Amino acid sequence: MSTDYDPWPGRAQHPFVSVPGETVAEHRTRLGLQQSDRIERRERECLEQRSPDLTPVQRLRLWERLHQLRIPSRLQVTLATVIAGDTGLSIEQVHEAQLARALPPAA
């Protein structure tokens, strides 16, 4: 499978569209590589959301991006527990970060 020439740039970005001249085996291999890349990226991001280098607000934003959910402003205890466990924060830190996000930025 050659990646030097792409007559339709961007077409191969969609995993289910084969590249012109690509064999079935090459297509299957490419799909497998893309899947393993997605899995690896997700695992890396899951670890990153627990990073002590990130602020609680940054961890919550990363959690939202990973789960494609917006954390509600009124957090239920069950959801706060899940988010705290995923991000390595305490429930209190999750609530404080939510409050900080709700406040308007300082002038």
N, C-alpha and C positions, 0 to 999 in steps of 0.2 A: 504494500500500500504506500504510494508516494504522496507526500503532503507538500511537495514543491509547487505543484500547479493546481490551482483551484479555479476552474472556469466559472463557477458560481459561488463567489465568496459568501460565507455565512450560511449556505445551505447545509453544510455538513455539521453546523452547530447543533442542529436538531438531531438527537440521537437515533431517531427512527428513519431518517432519510439517508440513503446510501449515496456515496460519492461516485460520480461517473467512473466506470472502469474498475470499481471495487468488486472483488469476488464476494460470494456469500461468506466464506471463511474469514476474509479480511473484515467484512462488516461485523460479523459476530465477535471477532477479536476486539475491534474498536469499541463496540458496545460494552464488552466486558471491562475494558480499560477505563471507559468513562464511568461505569458503575463503581469500580473500585476507587477511582479518583473522588467521586461524590461521597462515598462512604468514609474515605480517609479524611476528606475536608470536614465532614460533619463531626467525626470523632475529635479532630483537632479543635474545632470550634466549641465542642462540648467541654473539652478540657480548659480552653481559654476562658470560658465563662466563670470558671472558679479561680482564675488568676488573681493573686494578691496585688498584682501591678495595676489592676483595673479598679476604679471606684465602684461603689455599689450601684450608682446610676448607670455606669457603663455596662456593668454585668447584667442589669435588668434589660437594657436595650439589646444586648447580645442575646439574652434569653428570648426576648420578643421576636427578634429576627430569626433565630433558630426554630422557634415554634410557630412562627407566622401568626402570632397573636398579640394583641395589645392588652397589656395588663390593665384591668379595670381600676378606676380610682378608688373604689371601695372594695378592698381585697377581703375575700372570705378566708377564714383560718385555714381551711383545707388547701386552697390554692397557694396561700402564702407559705405553707409548710412545704409544698412541692417546689415552689420557686426557690425558697431558702435552701432546700436540699440540693437542687441542681446548681445553684450559684455559689454555694459554700458560705452564704450569709446567714445571719440569725434572722428570725422572724421580725425582730425589732428593726434590724437594718433594712429589711425589705420595706417595712412600713415607712421608715424615715426617708428612704430613697423615693418612695412614691409621693410622700408629702413634698419633698424638695422638687420633684418634677412638676408638681401641681402649682407651685408658686411661680409668679411671674419673675423673669430675670431681673437681677438688681441693676439699677441704672448706673 
